[in-house]
């Protein structure tokens, strides 16, 4: 019984890794299976004469960076719970705690797994994540091809159930984790470049270009074919992104001009009541983000300890109305920044905690020469500047799981098959 459970448990990280890029909610099922498997396994140990033994402690296999990140995630969940004490909308706050439960669950599952079986299963997880991305790309490309809809080839039509920026982040990491030893793998890297370009996410364009370029330069002396495939992916990203742009960069440049947002807010502020016709202004995602950022900063200046875990959106909407930020009000936008999200909910304390958590992980990873982990944290931090990556499950689960997976695979006592050769 213990032997069969051992084989089953070794696949738990891989199942979760496979689910992450397939559908935002699919990982809930795999995490539930993982929890049930842990309970069943530990019960079998208690009622069996067989002893599975321990491979070592979680401290050994996670390394200092992994331990810092794992316990930091647990601490962040407790911090969100603390924010319920000054939340007025408790129902929303409790719902937020449910959505962020993976901050607590994934570190505990990971520490249990490496405590029992060491790294076994995490190499499979790396491969499963790349396989899941390939499946997603082929699914969305097939859907766009057979649907006959032009919108299915770009932005949210192509990303399907995911936000384009999130999928761009997953693809960026997936390409870095891929191997160049097989021809079909190099083909998929190039296809990923086309896919990221068609997603038409400005953050994804920037992050993928920089991350793939850095990895190509790092690999050029060791693996020429890998470096060439990464550079090819960047060229294809630029080409497909130019086709899929449809004015998104022009909109960004318009709102990035000094004074553009202020002038828009000043024109809108003269209106006391916002009816449905007034809300239909010509503002896109770039302008909306800047409205959300401005409102978030304003709330942080007036709420020393934050608005509370459950009151973020309502406080922002009140601020949008005061500023005349019509687009953001209509969409009920969150801060669209992981940093500002914690700043709005928990004030300076929340922002400082997040900076210490992520910055401390990156510092410890750099000291241990875990460069792939450092690169991933950079990818996450930049994407987190334009998306609230710890707000929804499709951000929380990959944040926790992928970071801990990389921490295990690149820890200082890693095996020969680790990511950092």
C-alpha positions as CSV (number, residue, x, y, z in Angstrom):
1,X,0.0,0.0,0.0
2,X,2.7,2.5,1.0
3,X,4.7,1.7,-2.2
4,X,1.7,2.3,-4.4
5,X,0.9,5.5,-2.5
6,X,4.5,6.6,-2.9
7,X,4.3,6.3,-6.7
8,X,1.0,8.2,-6.7
9,X,2.3,11.0,-4.5
10,X,5.4,11.5,-6.7
11,X,3.0,12.7,-9.4
12,X,1.2,15.3,-7.3
13,X,3.5,18.3,-8.1
14,X,3.4,17.3,-11.8
15,X,-0.4,17.3,-11.9
16,X,-0.6,20.7,-10.4
17,X,2.0,22.1,-12.8
18,X,0.1,20.6,-15.8
19,X,-3.1,22.2,-14.6
20,X,-1.8,25.7,-14.1
21,X,-1.6,26.8,-17.8
22,X,-4.6,24.7,-18.9
23,X,-7.4,26.5,-17.1
24,X,-7.5,29.0,-14.2
25,X,-9.7,26.8,-12.1
26,X,-8.3,23.4,-12.9
27,X,-5.5,23.7,-10.3
28,X,-8.2,23.7,-7.6
29,X,-9.0,20.1,-8.5
30,X,-5.3,19.0,-8.5
31,X,-4.6,20.7,-5.2
32,X,-7.7,19.0,-3.7
33,X,-6.4,15.7,-5.0
34,X,-3.0,16.5,-3.5
35,X,-4.5,17.2,-0.1
36,X,-6.6,14.0,-0.1
37,X,-3.6,12.0,-1.2
38,X,-1.5,13.4,1.7
39,X,-4.2,12.5,4.2
40,X,-4.6,9.0,2.7
41,X,-0.8,8.5,2.7
42,X,-0.3,9.6,6.3
43,X,-3.2,7.4,7.3
44,X,-1.7,4.4,5.6
45,X,1.6,5.1,7.4
46,X,-0.2,5.2,10.8
47,X,-2.1,2.0,10.2
48,X,0.7,0.1,8.4
49,X,3.8,-1.7,9.7
50,X,5.8,-0.3,6.8
51,X,7.8,2.8,7.3
52,X,8.3,5.1,4.2
53,X,11.2,6.9,5.9
54,X,12.2,10.5,5.3
55,X,14.5,11.6,2.5
56,X,15.6,14.6,4.6
57,X,14.2,17.8,5.9
58,X,12.3,20.4,3.9
59,X,15.1,22.8,4.9
60,X,17.6,20.9,2.9
61,X,15.6,20.6,-0.3
62,X,14.0,24.0,-0.3
63,X,17.2,25.9,0.5
64,X,17.2,29.3,2.3
65,X,15.4,31.1,-0.5
66,X,12.6,28.4,-0.6
67,X,12.2,28.5,3.1
68,X,12.0,32.3,3.1
69,X,9.4,32.3,0.4
70,X,7.3,29.4,1.8
71,X,7.0,30.9,5.3
72,X,6.6,34.4,3.8
73,X,3.5,33.1,1.9
74,X,2.1,31.7,5.1
75,X,2.8,35.0,6.8
76,X,1.1,36.9,4.0
77,X,-2.0,34.8,4.4
78,X,-2.1,35.6,8.1
79,X,-1.6,39.3,7.2
80,X,-4.7,39.2,5.0
81,X,-6.5,37.6,7.9
82,X,-5.4,40.4,10.1
83,X,-6.9,42.9,7.6
84,X,-10.3,41.5,8.4
85,X,-10.3,43.3,11.7
86,X,-10.7,46.7,10.0
87,X,-12.8,45.4,7.1
88,X,-16.4,46.7,6.9
89,X,-17.5,44.3,4.2
90,X,-16.8,41.0,5.9
91,X,-18.5,38.8,3.3
92,X,-16.2,40.1,0.6
93,X,-13.2,39.8,3.0
94,X,-14.0,36.1,3.7
95,X,-14.4,35.4,0.0
96,X,-10.9,37.0,-0.5
97,X,-9.4,34.7,2.1
98,X,-10.8,31.7,0.3
99,X,-9.3,32.9,-3.0
100,X,-5.9,33.4,-1.3
101,X,-5.9,30.1,0.6
102,X,-3.2,28.8,-1.7
103,X,-0.8,31.2,0.0
104,X,-1.0,28.8,3.0
105,X,-1.8,25.5,1.3
106,X,0.9,25.3,-1.3
107,X,3.9,25.9,1.1
108,X,2.5,23.3,3.5
109,X,2.0,20.7,0.7
110,X,5.5,21.5,-0.7
111,X,7.2,21.2,2.6
112,X,5.4,17.9,3.3
113,X,6.4,16.5,-0.1
114,X,10.1,17.4,0.1
115,X,10.2,16.2,3.7
116,X,8.9,12.7,2.6
117,X,10.4,12.3,-0.9
118,X,12.9,15.1,-1.5
119,X,12.9,16.4,-5.1
120,X,11.2,13.4,-6.5
121,X,8.2,14.7,-8.6
122,X,9.5,18.2,-9.2
123,X,11.5,17.3,-12.3
124,X,8.3,15.8,-13.6
125,X,6.5,19.1,-12.6
126,X,8.9,21.1,-14.7
127,X,8.2,18.9,-17.8
128,X,4.4,18.9,-17.0
129,X,4.3,22.7,-16.9
130,X,5.9,22.9,-20.4
131,X,3.5,20.2,-21.7
132,X,0.5,22.1,-20.3
133,X,1.6,25.2,-22.1
134,X,2.0,23.3,-25.4
135,X,-1.4,21.9,-25.0
136,X,-2.9,25.3,-24.3
137,X,-1.2,26.9,-27.3
138,X,-2.3,24.1,-29.7
139,X,-5.9,24.3,-28.3
140,X,-6.2,28.1,-28.7
141,X,-4.6,28.0,-32.1
142,X,-6.9,25.3,-33.3
143,X,-9.9,27.1,-31.9
144,X,-8.9,30.3,-33.7
145,X,-8.3,28.4,-36.9
146,X,-11.7,26.6,-37.0
147,X,-13.8,29.4,-35.4
148,X,-13.2,31.7,-38.4
149,X,-13.3,34.7,-36.0
150,X,-10.6,37.4,-36.5
151,X,-10.8,38.3,-32.8
152,X,-9.8,34.7,-31.8
153,X,-6.3,35.3,-33.1
154,X,-5.4,38.1,-30.7
155,X,-5.6,39.4,-27.1
156,X,-8.4,38.0,-24.9
157,X,-9.8,36.0,-27.8
158,X,-6.6,34.1,-28.0
159,X,-6.0,33.8,-24.3
160,X,-9.4,32.2,-23.7
161,X,-10.1,31.7,-20.0
162,X,-6.9,33.5,-19.0
163,X,-6.0,37.2,-18.8
164,X,-3.4,37.8,-21.7
165,X,-0.8,39.1,-19.3
166,X,-1.0,36.0,-17.1
167,X,-0.7,33.7,-20.0
168,X,2.2,35.8,-21.4
169,X,4.0,35.3,-18.0
170,X,3.5,31.6,-18.0
171,X,4.8,31.3,-21.6
172,X,7.8,33.4,-20.7
173,X,8.8,31.0,-18.0
174,X,7.9,28.0,-20.0
175,X,10.3,28.9,-22.7
176,X,13.1,29.4,-20.2
177,X,12.4,26.0,-18.7
178,X,12.3,24.3,-22.1
179,X,15.1,22.2,-23.5
180,X,16.9,22.8,-26.8
181,X,18.0,19.2,-27.2
182,X,15.0,18.2,-29.3
183,X,14.0,19.8,-32.6
184,X,10.3,19.9,-31.8
185,X,11.1,21.8,-28.6
186,X,12.9,24.5,-30.5
187,X,9.9,24.7,-32.8
188,X,7.6,25.2,-29.8
189,X,9.8,27.9,-28.5
190,X,9.4,29.8,-31.7
191,X,5.6,29.2,-31.7
192,X,5.5,30.6,-28.1
193,X,7.1,33.7,-29.4
194,X,4.4,34.1,-32.0
195,X,1.7,33.4,-29.4
196,X,3.1,36.0,-26.9
197,X,3.1,38.6,-29.7
198,X,-0.5,37.8,-30.6
199,X,-1.6,38.1,-27.0
200,X,-1.1,41.9,-27.4
201,X,-0.2,42.4,-23.8
202,X,2.4,45.2,-23.5
203,X,3.7,43.8,-20.2
204,X,4.1,40.3,-21.8
205,X,6.0,41.8,-24.8
206,X,8.4,43.7,-22.5
207,X,9.0,40.9,-20.0
208,X,9.3,38.1,-22.6
209,X,11.8,40.1,-24.7
210,X,14.0,41.0,-21.8
211,X,13.8,37.5,-20.1
212,X,14.4,35.5,-23.3
213,X,17.2,37.9,-24.3
214,X,18.9,37.5,-21.0
215,X,18.6,33.7,-21.1
216,X,19.9,33.7,-24.7
217,X,23.0,35.7,-23.7
218,X,23.6,33.4,-20.8
219,X,23.3,30.3,-23.0
220,X,25.2,31.4,-26.0
221,X,28.5,29.9,-25.0
222,X,27.1,26.6,-23.7
223,X,24.1,25.9,-26.1
224,X,24.3,27.8,-29.4
225,X,21.1,26.2,-30.7
226,X,19.2,27.3,-27.5
227,X,20.4,30.9,-27.9
228,X,19.4,30.9,-31.5
229,X,15.9,29.6,-30.8
230,X,15.4,32.2,-28.1
231,X,16.5,35.0,-30.4
232,X,14.2,33.6,-33.1
233,X,11.3,33.7,-30.6
234,X,12.0,37.3,-29.9
235,X,12.0,38.2,-33.6
236,X,8.7,36.3,-34.1
237,X,7.2,38.0,-31.0
238,X,8.0,41.5,-32.5
239,X,6.6,40.5,-35.9
240,X,3.3,39.0,-34.6
241,X,3.0,41.8,-32.0
242,X,3.1,44.4,-34.7
243,X,0.3,42.6,-36.5
244,X,-1.8,42.2,-33.3
245,X,-1.1,45.7,-31.9
246,X,-4.2,47.5,-33.4
247,X,-3.4,50.8,-31.7
248,X,-2.6,49.5,-28.2
249,X,0.9,51.0,-28.2
250,X,-0.5,54.3,-29.4
251,X,-3.0,54.3,-26.5
252,X,-0.2,53.6,-24.1
253,X,2.0,56.4,-25.4
254,X,-1.0,58.8,-25.2
255,X,-1.7,58.1,-21.6
256,X,2.0,57.9,-20.7
257,X,2.5,61.5,-21.8
258,X,3.1,63.9,-18.9
259,X,-0.2,65.5,-17.9
260,X,-2.4,63.3,-20.0
261,X,-4.1,61.6,-17.1
262,X,-4.4,64.8,-15.1
263,X,-6.1,66.6,-17.9
264,X,-8.5,63.8,-18.4
265,X,-9.4,63.7,-14.7
266,X,-9.8,67.5,-14.6
267,X,-12.2,67.4,-17.5
268,X,-14.2,64.6,-15.9
269,X,-14.2,66.0,-12.4
270,X,-16.6,68.8,-13.3
271,X,-19.4,66.3,-13.7
272,X,-21.2,65.6,-10.5
273,X,-23.3,62.6,-11.6
274,X,-22.0,59.8,-13.9
275,X,-24.8,58.3,-16.1
276,X,-24.4,55.4,-18.4
277,X,-23.7,57.5,-21.5
278,X,-20.9,59.4,-19.7
279,X,-19.2,56.2,-18.7
280,X,-18.7,55.2,-22.4
281,X,-15.5,57.2,-22.9
282,X,-12.7,56.4,-25.3
283,X,-10.3,55.0,-22.7
284,X,-8.5,51.6,-22.9
285,X,-6.7,49.4,-20.6
286,X,-3.6,51.6,-20.4
287,X,-5.6,54.7,-19.4
288,X,-7.7,52.6,-17.0
289,X,-4.6,51.3,-15.3
290,X,-3.2,54.8,-14.8
291,X,-6.6,55.8,-13.3
292,X,-6.4,52.8,-10.9
293,X,-2.8,53.6,-9.9
294,X,-3.6,57.2,-9.2
295,X,-6.6,56.3,-7.1
296,X,-4.6,53.6,-5.2
297,X,-1.9,56.1,-4.3
298,X,-4.6,58.5,-3.1
299,X,-6.1,55.9,-0.8
300,X,-2.7,54.9,0.6
301,X,-2.1,58.6,1.5
302,X,-5.3,58.7,3.5
303,X,-5.4,55.2,5.0
304,X,-2.3,54.5,7.2
305,X,-3.2,50.9,7.8
306,X,-5.1,50.3,4.5
307,X,-8.7,49.9,3.6
308,X,-8.9,46.3,4.8
309,X,-8.9,42.9,3.1
310,X,-12.5,43.2,1.9
311,X,-12.9,46.9,1.2
312,X,-10.4,47.5,-1.6
313,X,-12.7,47.6,-4.6
314,X,-15.4,49.7,-2.9
315,X,-12.8,52.2,-1.7
316,X,-11.3,52.4,-5.1
317,X,-14.7,53.0,-6.8
318,X,-15.4,55.9,-4.4
319,X,-12.0,57.3,-5.3
320,X,-12.7,56.8,-9.0
321,X,-15.9,58.7,-8.7
322,X,-14.2,61.6,-6.9
323,X,-11.4,61.8,-9.5
324,X,-13.8,61.4,-12.4
325,X,-12.1,58.2,-13.6
326,X,-14.9,56.9,-15.7
327,X,-13.3,53.9,-17.3
328,X,-12.0,52.5,-14.0
329,X,-15.3,53.1,-12.3
330,X,-17.3,51.4,-15.0
331,X,-14.9,48.3,-14.9
332,X,-14.7,48.4,-11.1
333,X,-11.0,48.0,-11.5
334,X,-8.7,46.7,-8.8
335,X,-5.3,48.4,-8.4
336,X,-3.8,46.4,-11.3
337,X,-0.6,46.2,-9.4
338,X,0.4,43.6,-6.8
339,X,2.4,46.3,-4.9
340,X,-0.5,48.8,-4.8
341,X,-3.0,46.0,-4.0
342,X,-1.2,45.3,-0.7
343,X,-0.7,49.1,-0.2
344,X,-4.4,49.8,-0.5
345,X,-5.5,46.8,1.7
346,X,-2.8,47.0,4.3
347,X,-1.1,50.4,3.9
348,X,2.6,50.9,4.1
349,X,2.9,47.8,6.3
350,X,1.5,45.6,3.5
351,X,3.7,47.1,0.8
352,X,6.8,46.8,3.0
353,X,6.0,43.1,3.8
354,X,5.7,42.3,0.1
355,X,8.9,44.0,-0.8
356,X,10.8,42.2,2.0
357,X,9.2,38.9,1.1
358,X,10.0,39.0,-2.7
359,X,13.2,41.0,-2.3
360,X,14.5,38.6,0.4
361,X,13.7,35.6,-1.7
362,X,15.6,37.1,-4.7
363,X,18.6,38.1,-2.5
364,X,18.9,34.6,-1.0
365,X,18.5,33.0,-4.4
366,X,21.2,35.2,-5.9
367,X,23.6,34.3,-3.0
368,X,23.0,30.7,-3.8
369,X,23.4,31.3,-7.6
370,X,19.9,30.2,-8.3
371,X,19.7,32.3,-11.4
372,X,16.6,30.8,-13.0
373,X,14.8,31.5,-9.7
374,X,16.1,35.1,-9.7
375,X,15.0,35.5,-13.3
376,X,11.5,34.2,-12.6
377,X,11.2,36.6,-9.6
378,X,12.1,39.4,-12.0
379,X,9.5,38.3,-14.4
380,X,6.9,38.1,-11.6
381,X,7.8,41.5,-10.2
382,X,7.5,43.3,-13.5
383,X,4.2,41.6,-14.4
384,X,3.1,42.4,-10.9
385,X,3.6,46.1,-11.5
386,X,0.7,46.0,-14.0
387,X,-1.4,43.2,-12.6
388,X,-2.7,42.2,-9.1
389,X,-1.1,38.8,-9.2
390,X,-2.1,37.9,-5.7
391,X,-5.8,38.9,-6.1
392,X,-7.1,35.9,-8.1
393,X,-6.5,32.2,-8.1
394,X,-4.9,32.2,-11.6
395,X,-2.2,34.5,-10.1
396,X,-1.9,33.1,-6.5
397,X,-1.4,29.4,-7.4
398,X,1.3,29.9,-10.0
399,X,3.1,32.5,-7.9
400,X,3.4,30.1,-5.0
401,X,3.8,26.8,-6.9
402,X,6.2,27.8,-9.6
403,X,8.4,29.8,-7.2
404,X,8.7,26.8,-4.8
405,X,9.2,24.4,-7.7
406,X,12.1,26.5,-8.9
407,X,13.5,26.8,-5.4
408,X,13.5,23.0,-5.0
409,X,15.1,22.4,-8.5
410,X,17.8,25.0,-8.1
411,X,18.5,24.7,-4.3
412,X,22.3,24.6,-3.5
413,X,22.4,20.9,-2.9
414,X,20.6,20.2,-6.1
415,X,21.1,17.1,-8.2
416,X,22.9,16.9,-11.6
417,X,19.7,17.4,-13.6
418,X,18.9,20.8,-12.1
419,X,18.1,23.9,-14.1
420,X,21.4,25.7,-13.4
421,X,24.0,23.6,-15.2
